[in-house]
Amino acid sequence: MPSRLHPEDQKRVDEYLSSPVHRVERRPFRVGILIALVAGSVIGLGLLSRLLAQFAVA
């Protein structure tokens, strides 16, 4: 894919992106934690809504 930048500008962009500031080590993304958080939120909000419905009826 050709760059839309001039070669000098592309060189500066490449140098900027390859600088040590942009090479942060990150932990790998773990899908299981995301699914657990979403499921926990849905279950928690469902239980809260049932609790509020019990108080509204009484």
N, C-alpha and C positions, 0 to 999 in steps of 0.2 A: 504494500500500500504506500503510494508516494506521499511524502510530507508536503504540506502546504506552506511550510516555512522556508525561508532562505537557508542555505547551508550553514551560514554563520550562526543564525538564530537557532537552528536545530542543534548545532554543536553545543551552544550555551545551555540549551534545555537538557541535553543529554548529560552534560557535566553537572548541572544542578541536581538532576535526579539520581546521579550516581554518587553524590557526596555522602559522607558517613552519617549526616543528620537524617537522611531518608532511609537508612538501613537499620530499622528497628526490629529486633528479634521479637516475634510474637508467638504465643502458644497456638497450636493448631485449633481450628474451629471445631467444636464438638456439638454435633447435632442433638445428641441425647439430652444435654443440659437444656437446650432451647425447647425441645419437646416437653421436658418435665416442667419447665417454667410455664409454658402455655397451658398444659394440662392442669397444673396446680392452680393457675389463675382462673381457669374456666370452672373447675370444681369448687374453688373457694367462693367465687361470685355466685355460683348456683346455690350453694348452701346458704349464703347470706340472703339471697332473694327468697328462699323458702322460709328462713327465719323471719324476715320482714313480712312475708305473706301471713304467717301464723299470728303475728302481732296485729296485723291489719284486720284480720277476721275476728279476733277476740275482743 
